[in-house]
Amino acid sequence: MKVGKIEKKVPVPVVHSKIKYPWHDMKVGESVLIEAEEGDSLFNLKRKVGPAARYFGEKTGRAFKTLLMREENGVRVWRTK
């Protein structure tokens, strides 16, 4: 292991996190449709979106309900709490 020297005035880089879903902006009773892109499986989309909403809800004290919506070609997510 090699330890470098202590430096001053080195700026902290700006983190550009990509927010994929709008969970943070949703209010109770609102929903959002996450549409499948051409060639994507609706089942696989639900397997991605559902856990993402559940994880966000666990970390923030919110709750979400996800349903596969074949007629809308996507997954609809409701904020319930």
C-alpha positions as MATLAB code, in Angstrom:
seq = 'MKVGKIEKKVPVPVVHSKIKYPWHDMKVGESVLIEAEEGDSLFNLKRKVGPAARYFGEKTGRAFKTLLMREENGVRVWRTK';
ca = [
       0.000    0.000    0.000;
       1.232    3.456   -0.856;
      -0.090    6.443    1.076;
       0.030    9.770   -0.743;
       0.818   13.134    0.716;
      -1.809   15.335    2.357;
      -3.107   17.954   -0.073;
      -5.148   21.121    0.351;
      -7.695   22.759   -1.919;
      -8.538   19.618   -3.908;
     -12.216   20.080   -4.883;
     -14.725   17.316   -4.251;
     -16.086   16.132   -7.604;
     -19.754   16.731   -8.318;
     -21.752   13.517   -8.272;
     -24.197   13.203  -11.138;
     -26.609   10.607   -9.871;
     -29.210    9.517  -12.361;
     -32.684    9.370  -10.862;
     -34.500    6.755  -12.860;
     -37.936    6.800  -11.253;
     -40.073    9.683   -9.853;
     -40.752    8.097   -6.428;
     -39.461   11.127   -4.554;
     -41.930   13.502   -6.229;
     -45.038   11.337   -5.813;
     -47.775   12.149   -3.316;
     -50.222    9.668   -1.764;
     -52.885    8.681   -4.307;
     -50.765    9.539   -7.363;
     -49.580    6.969   -9.879;
     -47.102    6.773  -12.710;
     -46.961    4.486  -15.732;
     -43.542    3.068  -16.564;
     -43.917    2.037  -20.199;
     -42.059   -0.886  -21.709;
     -39.813   -0.114  -24.627;
     -40.149   -2.064  -27.838;
     -38.935   -5.620  -27.354;
     -38.941   -5.426  -23.527;
     -40.860   -8.005  -21.532;
     -43.565   -6.595  -19.249;
     -42.752   -9.259  -16.677;
     -39.070   -8.267  -16.603;
     -40.038   -4.594  -16.353;
     -42.203   -5.363  -13.307;
     -39.305   -7.304  -11.784;
     -37.170   -4.145  -12.033;
     -39.721   -1.482  -11.095;
     -41.408   -3.262   -8.172;
     -38.268   -3.810   -6.080;
     -37.024   -0.282   -6.859;
     -40.260    1.229   -5.505;
     -40.267   -1.093   -2.492;
     -36.620   -0.270   -1.644;
     -37.264    3.480   -1.909;
     -40.354    3.089    0.260;
     -38.476    1.174    2.959;
     -35.777    3.842    3.100;
     -38.210    6.777    3.257;
     -41.229    5.391    5.146;
     -43.456    5.443    2.069;
     -45.386    2.611    0.426;
     -46.050    1.778   -3.215;
     -48.234   -0.693   -5.098;
     -47.202   -1.959   -8.542;
     -49.365   -3.683  -11.131;
     -48.586   -4.955  -14.597;
     -50.881   -3.154  -17.046;
     -51.007   -5.087  -20.322;
     -53.495   -2.700  -21.959;
     -51.136    0.229  -21.245;
     -47.998   -1.775  -22.147;
     -46.281   -1.029  -18.878;
     -46.221   -1.148  -15.109;
     -48.268    1.319  -13.085;
     -47.029    2.338   -9.645;
     -49.252    3.994   -7.026;
     -48.047    5.679   -3.883;
     -50.229    4.355   -1.075;
     -48.580    5.814    2.040;
];
